[in-house]
Amino acid sequence: MDDTGRVLVIACGALAREITALKRLNGWAAVDVSCLPPELHNRPERIPGSVATAIREARASYRQIFVAYADCGTGGALDRVLAAEQVERLPGAHCYEFFATSAVFADLHDAEPGTFYLTDFLVRHYERLVRVGLGMDRHPELAAEYFRNYRRVVYLVQAPDADLKRRAVDIAASLGLAYEERQTGYGELATTLVDVVRRAGATVVIEAPRPTTG
């Protein structure tokens, strides 16, 4: 039997920290979160099927389900799955867009299409997901090929952290790219989840992330 008093958020593992923080800050005791592996981003064609399986497995327990993914490189395949399941997702093409908000991201892209974007998650896991994942640890010369059309790094900051900023600056320097940052907070991740929880009948009080030191 479904639990009509609870909301299940099926999320990309790259958003686990941010969604957990929003739950804590807003007291969302009636929101449950189930995360899929962030490594799915390396094989985006697998995201729609993985999300569909997670939705179907949860149907017996939840009437209210929300998917915390953007399109994430699925080329509309995720939207087709969600339309069939009658489940909503986060706005936009990727996490950079919903963290920055669509309008701000469009301005960033128009100003410099050759931009490599970082988020808090990607800074934390850059070594594993980018440097090792793309083989640059074994073949440093690949960096020049991968990033030859890039001109800058823009770090979209969810929760200010001095160590993460230092690491982001080092990443830009290692790639020979200019460095910029934008304080985005949780952007449309926060506002969208607030709306989802509110429509499910819960009281919400949104707060901003607090700066941390490490």
N, C-alpha and C positions, 0 to 999 in steps of 0.2 A: 504493500500500500504506500502511495506517495506521501511524503512529509510536506504538506502545503505551507508549513510555517518556516521552511528553510530554503535557502538559495544555494545552489552548487555553482561554483565558478570553475570551469575547466580551463586551465591556464597553461601558457607556455612557461616552462621552468625558468626562463630568463626573467620572468616577472614575479617569481615567488617572494622575493624579499619585499618588493614594493606593495604587493597585495596583502601580505602579512602585516606590513606596517599600517596600511589603511584599515585593516580589520582592527588592529590594536588601538589606533588613534580614534576611531569612530565607534568602538564598542560593538562591532558587528558579530555578536555571539551566534546569530542565526545564519551566518554565511560560512559555508564549507568550501574549501579549496582543494582541487585535485590537479596536480601539475604533471604535464608530459615532459619528456626529456628535452632540454634546450638544444641538444645535438640534432634534433629533427630539422633545424634550420640549415644544416648541411645537405639535407635531402628533402627539400620542401614538397616534393611530390608525394611524400609519405604523410604529410600533415593532415590532409583531409580524411584519409582512412583512419588514422589514429584518433582524430577528434570524433569521427562518427562512431567508432567503437566505444569510446569513453561515454558519449551521450547515451548510446543504447544500453550500456551496462548500468547507467545511473537512472534510467527512466522509471524503474520500479520504486525507487526511493525518493525521487525529487520531481515535482512538477515544474519548479522554477530552475532553469539551467541557463547559464550565460557562458559564452566562450571568450576568454581573454587572449585572443589572437587578433592581429590584423590580417590582411591577405597573406603577408609573409612569403611572397614569392610563389604562391600556388596558382597564379594566373586565373583567378576566379573559381578554381575548383573547390576551394573551401566554402565559398558563398553558395555554390550549388548544393553541397552537402547540408549546409545550415538552412537553406530554403526548404529542403525536403524534410528536415527535422523540426522546422519552425523554431529555430534558436537564433538569437542575436549574437553579434560579435563586436569587438572594438572597432572604432572608425579608422579608415585610412589603409595605406598600403603596407606599413611596417611600423615598428615601435618608435622610430625616429619621428615619424609624422604625428603619432598620437601623444608622445611626450612633449614635443615642441608646440603642438596644435597645428592643424592643417594650414592655417593662414601663415603662421610664422615659418613653418617648414617650406612652404612654397616660396616665400621670400628668400630663404637661405639657399634653396636650390637655384632660383633664378639668378641670384647674385654670383654664385660659383657652382656650376654643375659638377666640377671636379672636386667634390668634398667627400672625405671619409669621416663618417660619423661614429662617435663613441657614446655609450651610455654607461651608467655606473656598473651594470653587469658586465659589459664588454671590456671595460677597463680592468675589472677584477679578474676576468678570465681571458684576457688578450693572449697571454702566452700559450694557453692550451688550445683555444679556439681559432686563433689567427696565426700566430707565429709557427706553432707546431702543426696545427691543422692544415696549413697551406705549405708545409714543408720548408719554411724559411729558416728553421733551426738547423736543418741539414744542408740547405743550399741557400745561403744568404743572398746570393745574386738574384734569386727569384723576386726579392722585394722590389728591385728596380723595374722589373717587368710588370708585376701585379699593380704597382702604384704609379706607373709612368704617366698616366693621364690625370692624376690627382694633383691638386695645388695646395690644399689645406686640410687640416683636421679640425672638426668642430665637436667639442665635448658637450653633450647635452646633460646637464647635471641634475639628477633627481634629488639627492640629499648632499649638501656641501660636506666635503671630507678632504682635509689637507693632504692625506696620503694619496687618495685617488687622483687629486689634481696633479700632484708631483708625477705620478705614474703616467697620467695622460700627456703631460708635457714631454716626458721622456719618450713616449710612443711616437709623438709627432716628430721629435728630434731624430729618432732612429730611422724614420722614413724620409727625412729631409723635407718635411712639409711645414708650412706655417701653422700656428696654433691659435685657435679661438675657443671660447666657451660661452654657453648660454645657460642661465639658471632657469630650468624649466619646471622644477618640481615634478609632480606626477601628471601634469597636463590633463589630457582627455582620458587617461586611464582613471584618474580620480573622479572627474565629473561624470563619466559614463557609468562607473560602478555605483556612485551615489544615486544616480537616476534608477538603475536596475534595482538596488536595494529598496529605494523609496517606493517604487511601483509594486514591489513584493509585499509592502505593508509595514516595513520597519522604519523606525525613526533614525535619521542620519544627521550627524554633525561633522562636517568635513574640517580637517585641520591640515596645516602645512607640515611637511617633514621638518624635523629639527636638525640643525647642523650637528655633525659628529666630528670627532678628532681622529678616528682610525678604527 
